[in-house]
Amino acid sequence: MANIKSAIKRAELNIVQKERNSGQKAALRTSIKKFEAAVAAAGADDAQALYVVAAAAIDRAHSKGLIHKNKANRDKSRLSKKLAK
């Protein structure tokens, strides 16, 4: 365990940031799974709306530094290909 005050503060902040990041990543994965489930249902009318939500979640994750720019673009491309089918 850290003895220096600044190191203790950093350790506490790391825990808070880890919880926040994991929550945001979980929300990202959930929105993508909801979209993919709607596309798999084939008759779902809300696939377009779910695509918009998933793309926004991907952009949000990229802007917060949770995922890399190329991964964000690759994920959105894959989702748009599924939507076009």
N, C-alpha and C positions, 0 to 999 in steps of 0.2 A: 504494500500500500504506500501511496505517496506521502511524503512528510512535508513537502513545500506547499505553501498555501495556493500558489498559482497552479501547481500540478493537481492539487485536490479539486480546484474549480474546473480545470480542463476535463478531469475524469468525470465529474458530475455532468458537465455540458455534453460530453460524448454520449452518455447514457440517454439524455434527453433527445439529442439529435438522432441517435440510432432508432429510438422509438418513433419519432416523427417520420423519418425516412422509411422505415419498414411499413408504417401505416399508409403512407402515400404510394409505395410500391404495391401494396396489397390492393389498394383502390384501383390502381392502374390495371393490375392483372384481372380484377373482378370485372371491370368495364370491358376488357377485351374478351373475356370468357362469355359475358352476356351477349356480346355481338356475335361471336362464333356460334353460340347456341341458337340464336335467332336465325342465322344463315343456314344452319344445319336443319332447322325446322322447315325450311323451304317455303312454307306458306306464311311466314311471319311478315306482317305489314310494317313493323317498326324497325326493320333492319337498317334502313337509311338513318333514322334518328339515333339508333344505337351506334352506328358508324361515326356519326358526328361527335357523340359523347366520348367514344373510345379515342378518336383522333385528338380531341381536345385534352384528354387525360395524358396521352403520349406527349403532346406538346408541353403540357404543364410539367411533366416529369423531366423532360429535357431542359426546360428553362430553369428548373431547380437543381440541375446537375445530378439527378438520380440515374439517368441513362445518357449514353453518348449520342451525339447528333446523328451518326450513321445508323445506330440501332433504332432511333426514333423514325428516321426516314424509311428504313427497311420494314419496320413493323407496320407503318401506315400504308406502305406499298402492298404488303401482303394482305392487309385488311381490305384495301380497295379492290384487289384482284378477286377476293372472295365475294365481295359485294357485286362485282360485275358479272359473276357466273350466274 
